[in-house]
Amino acid sequence: MPNNGMAAGRGWLRDITSYQWRVLLLAWFGWALDNTDFNLFAVVLRPALGELLGGNPSVGDIGRVGGLLSMVGLMGWELGGMCFGVVGDYIGRIRTLTLSVVMVAIFTALQGLSPNTLVFGICRFLAGVGTGAEFVVGIPLVAEAFADLPRARMLGFMMTGASFGSIFGGQLYAWFGPYGWRYPLFAGAVPALILLALRRGMEEPERFKAVYARRQELKARALKSVAAISVEERRFLGFAPKQLFNRENRYNTMVGVLFSLGALLGIWPSNVWLPTIQVQMLGRSGISGAAAVPFVGHGMILFGIGGMLGQAAYGFIADAIGRRGANALYSSGTLVSGLILYVVLQDYSLYPFVLPFFGFSVFGIFAGLAVYLPELFPTHVRATAVSFCSGTGRLVTSFGPLVAGLLVVPFGGNFALATAAITGFAALAIVAMALGRETKDDILPV
């Protein structure tokens, strides 16, 4: 039976329960908080390094150290995703999500107290651990809560939280940036209070509770006698990461990793270096120093608005033309708009017009990760699968901002060209869609 039957009917919004709305808002706010952290890091990176490195650091120094700090944060995200994805499959999505939110809030604020780049890097890493946990747990949480509703649309809406994070981060920088780079980081921890209030009294989705109950019942039987459970039941109890490479899952695991690589290589160098690129472009137009701060902040807001629209539209596009077609479309948009933004444009005059289109594609593909990955795997390994695929992608792409930063020198100090070179790897996501299966009309695997 196709899973989109309810989506095709009228009034599907009326079928959403209060519990499902709370789940959606919890995951949305969590993802918004996480991307606020990443966005704030990006917009304060250059002024922070100017102070922490001392004196007047060169473009090469900023590229090298900024790339290392970015890599450290993404590696933390990878570790958090890998570890907490497995934890989420065993202790529950809600509790794991709460822990991640607390970590992000604390270590985002502590970055603002950093006396040197070493402490800044440690806090960056630990904030990344929390961010990675939220991403891989929030996706299966929403997918399972909306398993019998148009989940692509709900997951697409959940991912708009990332774009809201860019908007919110840009606005925080516009408000507090003129007082110094530390103050936006302090303010970035405030949204965690909203999440903790939403978390109170929430239960796990029914699908997870059923899997948890089955796991506990099988463990109790196995303790009495291994012969009391079947081969299939022993396989079900196997360590979740190991199950990703069994006969049923390994091809989907390969497709998921390749898709994650393309999507994440497309976004992270831009997410880190776009504020710095804007500063360079504004300098060509004669705008520099404190006068450039509002332009950078508002540019990131436009980038976020485009991303929010792209993510909100993803579910409707994916329900119309399929997951594979939607993912290929968004990845192609990233390549084209990224080429225009970083290679064709030579000053800032047209940046405000292109940034929303670039955000639509490069942020929108995150909704593709949220929709497509959980549809490839069963409930008892879903969070682990999402964490492994996206985590492997993050492990590789954590070097993307660093490589882009190191390429600045051979590209003559041009951050735009260096970032464009890495953004081109978004083509890997198109290859993944050529290899993967279509899941549009499939029920969510149990």
C-alpha positions as CSV (number, residue, x, y, z in Angstrom):
1,M,0.0,0.0,0.0
2,P,1.6,3.3,-1.0
3,N,2.5,5.6,1.9
4,N,1.3,8.7,0.1
5,G,-2.3,7.9,0.1
6,M,-3.1,10.3,2.8
7,A,-0.9,12.9,1.3
8,A,-3.0,12.8,-1.9
9,G,-6.2,13.3,0.0
10,R,-7.7,16.5,1.2
11,G,-7.3,17.9,4.6
12,W,-4.3,15.8,5.6
13,L,-3.2,18.6,8.0
14,R,-6.3,17.9,10.1
15,D,-5.1,14.3,10.7
16,I,-2.0,15.5,12.5
17,T,-2.3,14.8,16.3
18,S,-1.1,17.2,19.0
19,Y,1.7,14.7,19.8
20,Q,2.9,14.8,16.2
21,W,2.9,18.6,16.2
22,R,5.1,18.5,19.4
23,V,7.5,16.0,17.9
24,L,7.8,18.2,14.8
25,L,8.4,21.4,16.7
26,L,10.9,19.7,19.0
27,A,13.0,18.4,16.0
28,W,12.5,21.7,14.2
29,F,13.8,23.8,17.1
30,G,16.6,21.4,17.7
31,W,17.8,21.6,14.1
32,A,17.4,25.4,14.2
33,L,19.5,25.7,17.3
34,D,22.2,23.5,15.8
35,N,22.5,25.5,12.6
36,T,22.4,28.8,14.6
37,D,25.6,27.5,16.2
38,F,27.2,26.7,12.9
39,N,26.1,30.0,11.4
40,L,27.4,32.0,14.3
41,F,30.7,30.3,14.1
42,A,30.9,31.2,10.4
43,V,30.1,34.9,10.9
44,V,32.4,35.4,13.9
45,L,35.3,33.4,12.5
46,R,37.2,36.2,10.9
47,P,37.0,38.7,13.7
48,A,37.6,36.0,16.3
49,L,40.8,34.9,14.5
50,G,41.8,38.5,14.2
51,E,41.8,38.7,18.0
52,L,42.9,35.2,19.0
53,L,45.8,35.0,16.5
54,G,46.9,38.5,17.6
55,G,48.2,41.3,15.4
56,N,47.0,41.4,11.8
57,P,46.9,37.8,10.6
58,S,47.4,37.2,6.9
59,V,44.7,35.7,4.6
60,G,46.8,32.5,4.6
61,D,46.7,32.3,8.4
62,I,43.0,32.9,8.5
63,G,42.4,30.2,5.8
64,R,44.6,27.7,7.6
65,V,43.4,28.2,11.2
66,G,39.8,28.8,10.2
67,G,39.8,25.7,8.1
68,L,41.2,23.7,11.0
69,L,38.6,25.0,13.4
70,S,35.9,24.2,10.9
71,M,37.3,20.7,10.4
72,V,37.4,20.1,14.1
73,G,33.7,21.2,14.5
74,L,32.6,18.9,11.6
75,M,34.6,16.0,13.1
76,G,32.8,16.5,16.3
77,W,29.6,16.4,14.4
78,E,30.7,13.2,12.8
79,L,31.6,11.6,16.2
80,G,28.3,12.8,17.8
81,G,26.3,11.5,14.9
82,M,28.1,8.1,14.9
83,C,27.8,7.6,18.6
84,F,24.5,9.1,19.4
85,G,22.8,7.5,16.4
86,V,23.5,4.1,18.0
87,V,22.4,5.4,21.4
88,G,19.2,6.6,19.9
89,D,18.4,3.2,18.6
90,Y,18.8,1.7,22.0
91,I,17.6,4.2,24.7
92,G,15.2,6.3,22.6
93,R,15.0,9.3,20.3
94,I,13.6,11.8,22.8
95,R,16.2,11.4,25.5
96,T,19.1,11.4,23.1
97,L,17.7,14.6,21.4
98,T,17.5,16.4,24.8
99,L,21.1,15.6,25.6
100,S,22.3,16.9,22.2
101,V,20.4,20.2,22.7
102,V,22.0,20.8,26.1
103,M,25.5,20.1,24.7
104,V,25.1,22.6,21.8
105,A,23.8,25.3,24.1
106,I,26.6,25.0,26.6
107,F,29.5,24.8,24.2
108,T,28.2,27.5,21.8
109,A,28.3,29.9,24.7
110,L,31.7,28.7,26.0
111,Q,33.2,29.5,22.6
112,G,32.6,33.1,23.4
113,L,34.8,32.8,26.5
114,S,37.7,31.3,24.6
115,P,41.1,33.0,25.4
116,N,42.9,31.3,22.5
117,T,42.4,29.1,19.4
118,L,43.0,25.9,21.3
119,V,40.1,26.4,23.7
120,F,38.0,27.7,20.9
121,G,38.7,24.5,19.0
122,I,37.8,22.3,21.9
123,C,34.5,24.1,22.4
124,R,33.9,23.9,18.7
125,F,34.5,20.2,18.7
126,L,32.1,19.5,21.6
127,A,29.4,21.8,20.1
128,G,29.8,19.7,17.0
129,V,29.2,16.5,18.9
130,G,25.9,17.8,20.1
131,T,24.9,19.0,16.7
132,G,25.6,15.7,15.1
133,A,23.5,13.9,17.7
134,E,20.5,16.1,17.0
135,F,20.6,15.7,13.3
136,V,20.7,11.9,13.3
137,V,18.1,11.4,16.0
138,G,15.6,14.1,14.9
139,I,15.2,12.6,11.5
140,P,14.1,9.1,12.5
141,L,12.0,10.7,15.3
142,V,9.9,12.7,12.8
143,A,9.9,9.9,10.2
144,E,8.4,7.4,12.7
145,A,6.0,9.9,14.2
146,F,4.6,10.6,10.7
147,A,5.0,7.2,9.3
148,D,1.4,7.0,8.0
149,L,1.2,10.6,6.9
150,P,2.9,12.6,4.1
151,R,6.3,12.3,5.9
152,A,8.3,13.8,3.1
153,R,6.4,17.1,3.7
154,M,6.8,16.9,7.4
155,L,10.5,16.1,7.2
156,G,11.0,18.9,4.7
157,F,9.4,21.3,7.1
158,M,11.6,20.0,10.0
159,M,14.7,20.7,7.9
160,T,13.6,24.4,7.4
161,G,14.9,24.7,11.0
162,A,18.4,24.8,9.5
163,S,17.5,27.8,7.4
164,F,15.8,29.5,10.3
165,G,19.1,28.9,12.1
166,S,20.9,30.8,9.4
167,I,18.4,33.6,9.6
168,F,18.5,33.7,13.4
169,G,22.3,33.5,13.5
170,G,22.5,36.3,10.9
171,Q,20.2,38.5,12.9
172,L,22.0,37.8,16.2
173,Y,25.2,38.8,14.4
174,A,23.6,42.0,13.1
175,W,22.3,42.8,16.6
176,F,25.3,41.9,18.7
177,G,28.2,41.7,16.3
178,P,29.0,45.5,16.5
179,Y,29.8,44.9,20.3
180,G,32.4,42.2,19.5
181,W,32.5,38.6,18.2
182,R,31.9,37.0,21.6
183,Y,28.4,38.4,22.3
184,P,26.6,36.6,19.4
185,L,27.9,33.3,20.7
186,F,26.5,34.0,24.2
187,A,23.1,34.8,22.8
188,G,23.1,31.7,20.6
189,A,22.5,29.5,23.6
190,V,19.1,31.0,24.5
191,P,16.9,28.9,22.2
192,A,17.8,25.8,24.2
193,L,15.3,26.9,26.8
194,I,12.5,26.5,24.3
195,L,13.5,23.0,23.5
196,L,13.8,21.9,27.0
197,A,10.2,23.1,27.7
198,L,8.9,21.2,24.6
199,R,10.7,18.1,25.7
200,R,8.8,17.7,29.0
201,G,6.4,14.8,29.2
202,M,7.0,13.6,25.6
203,E,7.0,9.8,24.8
204,E,8.8,7.9,22.1
205,P,7.0,7.2,18.8
206,E,4.9,4.0,18.8
207,R,7.2,2.3,16.2
208,F,10.2,2.8,18.4
209,K,8.4,1.6,21.6
210,A,7.3,-1.6,19.7
211,V,10.9,-2.3,18.6
212,Y,12.2,-1.5,22.1
213,A,9.7,-3.9,23.7
214,R,10.6,-6.6,21.2
215,R,14.3,-6.2,21.9
216,Q,13.8,-6.5,25.7
217,E,11.5,-9.5,25.3
218,L,14.1,-11.3,23.1
219,K,16.9,-10.5,25.4
220,A,15.0,-12.0,28.3
221,R,14.4,-15.2,26.4
222,A,18.0,-15.4,25.2
223,L,19.2,-15.1,28.8
224,K,17.2,-18.3,29.6
225,S,18.3,-20.2,26.5
226,V,20.0,-19.1,23.3
227,A,18.0,-21.8,21.6
228,A,14.8,-20.1,22.6
229,I,15.2,-17.5,19.9
230,S,15.4,-18.0,16.1
231,V,18.2,-17.1,13.7
232,E,16.2,-14.2,12.5
233,E,15.7,-13.0,16.1
234,R,19.4,-13.3,16.8
235,R,20.1,-11.2,13.8
236,F,17.6,-8.6,15.0
237,L,19.5,-8.4,18.3
238,G,22.8,-8.0,16.6
239,F,24.9,-4.8,17.1
240,A,23.1,-2.2,15.0
241,P,26.2,-0.8,13.1
242,K,27.1,-4.4,12.1
243,Q,23.6,-4.9,10.6
244,L,24.2,-2.0,8.1
245,F,26.5,-4.4,6.2
246,N,24.4,-7.5,6.0
247,R,22.9,-8.7,2.8
248,E,19.7,-6.7,3.2
249,N,21.2,-3.3,4.0
250,R,24.7,-3.0,2.6
251,Y,23.8,-1.7,-0.9
252,N,21.5,1.0,0.6
253,T,24.3,1.9,3.0
254,M,26.6,2.5,0.1
255,V,24.1,4.7,-1.7
256,G,23.4,6.6,1.5
257,V,27.1,7.3,2.1
258,L,27.6,8.5,-1.5
259,F,24.5,10.8,-1.3
260,S,25.7,12.2,2.0
261,L,29.1,13.0,0.6
262,G,27.7,15.0,-2.3
263,A,25.2,16.9,-0.2
264,L,27.6,17.8,2.6
265,L,30.5,18.7,0.3
266,G,28.1,21.0,-1.4
267,I,27.1,22.9,1.7
268,W,29.8,23.0,4.4
269,P,32.6,25.0,2.7
270,S,29.9,27.6,1.8
271,N,28.4,27.5,5.2
272,V,31.8,28.2,6.7
273,W,33.4,30.6,4.2
274,L,30.4,32.5,2.8
275,P,30.5,35.3,5.4
276,T,34.2,35.8,4.6
277,I,33.5,35.7,0.9
278,Q,30.9,38.4,1.3
279,V,33.5,40.6,3.2
280,Q,35.9,40.2,0.3
281,M,33.2,41.1,-2.2
282,L,32.0,44.1,-0.2
283,G,35.6,45.3,0.0
284,R,35.6,45.5,-3.8
285,S,32.6,47.7,-3.5
286,G,34.3,50.0,-1.0
287,I,32.5,48.7,2.1
288,S,34.6,47.4,4.9
289,G,35.0,47.2,8.7
290,A,32.0,47.8,10.9
291,A,30.0,49.1,7.9
292,A,30.2,45.6,6.3
293,V,28.6,43.8,9.3
294,P,25.0,44.5,8.5
295,F,25.5,43.5,4.9
296,V,27.0,40.2,5.9
297,G,24.3,39.6,8.5
298,H,21.5,40.4,6.0
299,G,23.3,38.3,3.3
300,M,23.2,35.3,5.5
301,I,19.5,36.0,6.2
302,L,18.8,35.9,2.4
303,F,20.8,32.7,2.2
304,G,18.7,31.2,5.0
305,I,15.4,32.4,3.5
306,G,16.2,30.7,0.2
307,G,17.2,27.5,2.1
308,M,14.0,27.6,4.1
309,L,11.9,27.8,1.0
310,G,13.9,25.0,-0.6
311,Q,13.4,22.7,2.3
312,A,9.7,23.5,2.7
313,A,9.2,22.8,-1.0
314,Y,11.2,19.6,-1.0
315,G,8.5,17.3,0.3
316,F,5.9,18.5,-2.3
317,I,8.5,18.2,-5.1
318,A,9.6,14.7,-3.9
319,D,6.0,13.6,-3.7
320,A,5.4,14.8,-7.3
321,I,8.5,13.6,-9.1
322,G,10.0,11.1,-6.7
323,R,12.9,11.2,-4.2
324,R,15.6,10.5,-6.7
325,G,14.4,13.2,-9.1
326,A,14.1,15.8,-6.4
327,N,17.6,15.1,-5.0
328,A,19.1,15.3,-8.5
329,L,17.3,18.5,-9.2
330,Y,18.5,20.2,-6.0
331,S,22.1,19.0,-6.5
332,S,22.1,20.4,-10.0
333,G,20.8,23.7,-8.7
334,T,23.7,23.8,-6.2
335,L,26.2,23.3,-9.0
336,V,24.7,26.0,-11.3
337,S,24.0,28.7,-8.6
338,G,27.2,28.0,-6.8
339,L,29.2,28.5,-10.1
340,I,27.4,31.8,-10.7
341,L,27.9,33.0,-7.1
342,Y,31.6,32.1,-6.7
343,V,33.0,32.3,-10.3
344,V,30.8,34.5,-12.5
345,L,30.1,37.4,-10.1
346,Q,33.0,39.8,-9.5
347,D,31.5,42.2,-6.9
348,Y,28.7,42.3,-4.3
349,S,26.0,44.1,-6.4
350,L,24.1,40.9,-7.5
351,Y,24.9,38.8,-4.4
352,P,21.6,39.6,-2.6
353,F,19.7,38.3,-5.7
354,V,21.7,35.0,-6.1
355,L,22.1,34.1,-2.5
356,P,18.4,33.0,-2.0
357,F,18.6,30.7,-5.1
358,F,21.9,29.1,-3.9
359,G,20.4,28.7,-0.4
360,F,17.3,27.1,-2.0
361,S,19.4,24.3,-3.5
362,V,22.3,23.8,-1.2
363,F,20.2,23.9,2.0
364,G,17.2,22.2,0.4
365,I,19.1,19.0,-0.3
366,F,19.3,18.6,3.5
367,A,15.6,17.8,3.3
368,G,16.5,15.1,0.8
369,L,18.9,13.5,3.4
370,A,16.1,13.7,6.0
371,V,13.5,12.1,3.7
372,Y,15.5,9.6,1.7
373,L,17.9,8.0,4.3
374,P,15.3,6.8,6.8
375,E,13.2,5.4,4.0
376,L,16.0,3.0,3.1
377,F,16.3,1.2,6.5
378,P,14.1,-0.6,9.1
379,T,13.2,0.9,12.5
380,H,15.7,-1.0,14.7
381,V,18.7,0.3,12.8
382,R,17.3,3.6,11.4
383,A,19.0,6.1,13.6
384,T,22.3,4.1,13.3
385,A,21.9,4.1,9.5
386,V,21.3,7.8,9.3
387,S,24.2,8.4,11.6
388,F,26.6,6.2,9.7
389,C,25.7,7.5,6.3
390,S,25.7,11.2,7.2
391,G,28.6,10.6,9.7
392,T,30.8,9.1,7.1
393,G,29.9,11.9,4.8
394,R,30.8,14.4,7.5
395,L,34.1,12.7,8.3
396,V,35.2,13.2,4.7
397,T,33.6,16.6,4.2
398,S,35.1,17.8,7.5
399,F,38.2,18.4,5.4
400,G,36.3,20.4,2.9
401,P,36.4,23.8,4.7
402,L,40.1,23.1,5.5
403,V,41.0,22.3,1.9
404,A,39.1,25.3,0.7
405,G,41.0,27.4,3.3
406,L,44.3,26.0,2.1
407,L,43.4,26.6,-1.5
408,V,43.0,30.3,-0.8
409,V,46.7,30.9,-1.3
410,P,47.1,29.2,-4.7
411,F,43.9,31.0,-5.8
412,G,45.5,34.3,-5.0
413,G,43.6,34.9,-1.7
414,N,40.2,34.5,-3.4
415,F,38.0,32.5,-0.9
416,A,35.2,32.4,-3.6
417,L,37.2,30.3,-6.1
418,A,38.6,28.1,-3.4
419,T,35.1,27.3,-2.1
420,A,33.7,26.8,-5.6
421,A,36.3,24.0,-6.2
422,I,34.9,22.0,-3.3
423,T,31.2,22.8,-4.0
424,G,31.6,21.0,-7.3
425,F,31.6,17.7,-5.5
426,A,27.8,18.1,-5.1
427,A,27.8,16.0,-8.3
428,L,28.3,12.9,-6.2
429,A,24.8,13.2,-5.0
430,I,23.5,13.0,-8.5
431,V,25.6,9.8,-9.0
432,A,24.0,8.4,-5.8
433,M,20.5,9.0,-7.2
434,A,21.4,7.1,-10.4
435,L,22.4,4.1,-8.3
436,G,19.8,4.2,-5.6
437,R,16.2,2.9,-5.6
438,E,13.1,5.1,-5.6
439,T,11.2,5.1,-2.3
440,K,8.3,7.5,-3.1
441,D,5.5,4.9,-2.9
442,D,7.1,2.6,-0.3
443,I,5.8,2.3,3.2
444,L,8.3,3.3,5.9
445,P,10.2,0.0,6.7
446,V,9.1,-1.5,10.0
